């Protein structure tokens, strides 16, 4: 992507958006990819422009002597006649060289990624679908995200030690909602090879991985989440396919551009209408078919698209048009390029972006680490933190000083920042508890949308390791890559089941298996107190929140202000020694003369810890949060 190129959605050569449905209703318009259910039967379809013949195999035995013929058109689409197939029927496509491949838009895999696909009836054809509970989602400003890996974090309380599932995760929903969490974000669930994986090696993007349960189990998880007032989010990967189980290159090499090199091989060719439609349909599928309320698009900086209309713009606008204004659906980017033009309120823009700068600055302050990408922040981490909290981007990308702080998702921990360490340590094992309490308070009481990682809210100390379950040759390559990356020989084996088992935080809602110092109950109580303050005082101000202004830091406590109708004022001592308040006080968001940090008749203390409000010195690792009239 080029920062200078306009990302506005316009009519262009590669426009392939789906038509919109009636406003306020799910648009039940058939997709191009995947089986098509009709009154006459099921039509099986495959875009395979690189093969001379395709036949359909049906049934559990995949009998090749009874293969059904398929015919092609000029664009490379192969279709069967309508067939009387039932839900649960196994099917695959037999190519000209005798290879049987699953449907790239498979809705379910019973025998992992190399086996046949399973026919799943779409929501529009299910009995009672119209009678499902009405749910329109939650406004963006109410969002408090909780990131969960289903396999590691979805254990049932009564089955500690097992692999997590959709059904197991559902047992924790009431406790999570009670704590103040408002949205559950699942790490990618697209079907991946083997029994365990972070999810970023998925190869069948429409199929929930069978290790977690069935499509019906996922439907039930989302239904129960909505009943508990929780939005459901999904992390999706559109920049690559995993290295094992991707058969597209056998029959649709046009899906890829060999002139674009990526760590996963040739890049996806987003200049082709069929390729664009595949991913746009995938986003719609999770939102329309399952009822997800938000998508987080992984590493979009790795998407190469020279088209006049960028695929990200097309995807966002198509989703907005299909969903309509009556439902809250949110789209968030992970984008190392920090392209502010993708963020905003237009239909072709995204709700927000993950802000790594906030994390990196806090991590350096809390741990003193300066290796790798932390090196850029080590010289003055506090200044970087203040800039990120006030106006967004720090080290790279486009200017973000015009963006509301709610255009950014902030976090102290997530799967990447924990799991991409050599030993997967959580912050609670790397820093002082008082320091971490102050950091958590700044995260939850600043106007950015906060994200927490599974187990964090109750002080889990278990690591979160990188794990996968590849075949022999690829497994050894992954091991060697990890040793090379960290310069260490003695590392947890990413292929071993033991590494996965170490990564489970116990149960999401119960006490951790081990916690030193502060008790799990006290730790959870701290998060709940902060989330209650956020919900009562901060959330009502967020729709009109403007970028902030910051003063102080260094030898005095820092002060950041954000101005809506009231001004939110955050006083922070992010040092291990007492510091005086900012000499000039808090800078107001309009750039006028700052006010003194002493008590003010229109200034209400929302949180003060651990020293008394109005004290001359702020204690080490302390925070005070006020709201005051402008």
Buried (B, 14 or more C-beta within 10 A) or exposed (E): BEEEEEBEBEEEEBBBBBEBBEEEEBBBEBBBBBBBBEEEBBBBBBBBBBBEBBBBBBEEEBEEEEBBEBEBEEEBBBBBBBBEBEBEBBBBBBBBEEEBBBBBBBBBBEEBBBBBBBBBBBBBEBEEBEEEEEBEBBBBBBBBBBBBBBBBBBBBBEEEEBBBBBBBBBBBBBBBBEBBBBBBBBBBBBBBBBBBBBBBBBBBBBBBBBBBBBBEBBBBBBBBBBEBBBBBBBBBBBBBBBBBBBBBBBBBBBBBBEEBEBEBBBBBBBBBBBBBBBBBBBBBBBBBBBBBBBBBBBBBBBBBBEBBBBBBBBBBBBBBBBBBEEBBBBBBBBBBBBBBBBBBEBEBBBBBBBBBBBBBBBBBBBBEBEEEEBEBBBEBBBBBBBBBBBBBBBBEBBEBEEBBBBBBBBBBBBBBBBBBBBEBBBBBEBBBBBBBBBBBBBBBBBBBBBBBBBBBBBBBBBBBBBBBBBBEEBBEEBBEEBBEEEEEEEBBBBBBEEBBBBBBBBBBBBBBBEBEEBBBEEBBBBBBBBBEBBBEBBBBBBEEBBBBBBBBBEEBBBBBBBBBEBBBBBBBBBBEEBBBBBEBBBBBBEEEEBBEBEEBEEBBBBBBBEBEBEBEBBBBBBBBBBBBEE
